[in-house]
């Protein structure tokens, strides 16, 4: 190749205008515009299921080890790219989670990979994660401060305790009791439900009981709402976790069933997550809601 041919090409390359990082981020984020606006379409179909749907939260799409943080514009009716920032840790492929983003003022966000927008079930997952954002924004931190299991984990700088806590899932007494609890929920047997809750509190050490109730409340509530959405959108319900051997996801199923039972008895609990937690922690679920408070922690 002639060296004279290369010179104009090199000159042309050098005089191309530079593209700022901000413009590159905006261009990257724009490909999600249509997908993100569908969130509002889904909300319109389910908004009467729960009042919490009136509030939407940031959505952080993980791409190339970065967070593309989309937030509501001033109208509240459109998601726009608000920030692009590197993720502090490697993010697993296919993530579906909710947690506060340090890069975005520690605001709780729904954190997903872009494939979440490929199916209707993916959008259901977004609203599931929004429920966790709502818990964080209202009472989650205050409740954790009262939990021995949470405070002990914090003292060890164990920030993954909600996932990695060594709960005795295979303990025979626990497995038998929780199986009876799930059966009582399916049969809507109030007496058996109350008996199972009392027995769980009796056989489990305090940190284990706290962890169980925490997972039932936090994940159970999100699944409770998720299955209501699924019924509305004619999707199969999610009941993964009810089979043995039990594991952490079992508490999603048990918590969702228990919340459905409790809110059937006391509808006001559905919109008061803090009171709902105290009721779930109580050993006597048949008692009036007004009798439950932070004093139930021991």
C-alpha angles and dihedrals in degrees: 000000000000116000088220090064092056097057099069090045091053092047091050090051093050095052096051109119115255117246114223120233089242092058091046090052091048091050091049092049095047092072088071095052097101093042093051094049089058087070087074092049091054092046091055089058096049105028094111092057093077137357091229089076089074087077120062125190137211117285116215114199113202112222129159092349091306136108116235099198115202119190137174117277123228091280092056089223102092138051116225132177106270102170145357117205137159115258112246092223135025109278117216119242113262094022118181110180147120125224140135114278114224089200090058102048094278090289114159113251140178104248116203143148119247095258089073087084093059097084142030089242088059090060090049087056090054091057090046088057091045087063088059089049089053092051090051092048094051119030113338098104094046092051093049090056088063096048118095091202092055096045093048090051090049091052088056091046087240101154094169096059093117088064103029104038109136097236115176095244094159097048106126096223092049094046092050094047096046091047088055089048093053090047091050090051092051090050093041088231104166095190094051091046092054092045092051092050092051091049093049091054091047098049099039124076112243097259091049092049091048091051092049093051092043092055092042090052100040102038097023093059092051091049091045089058092039092058091049088055091047092053090050093050094044093246124140113266121250113241100152111147102043094102126085140283088061123225139163094293088059087075090057089060096040092046094049091051092046092049091049088053095046096045089049087058095038112021092185090070091070091072098035107068094177094053088044091057092050090049091051091048092051117098091219108056091173092067120103115274091238090066094063123089143135087290087079088077112095 
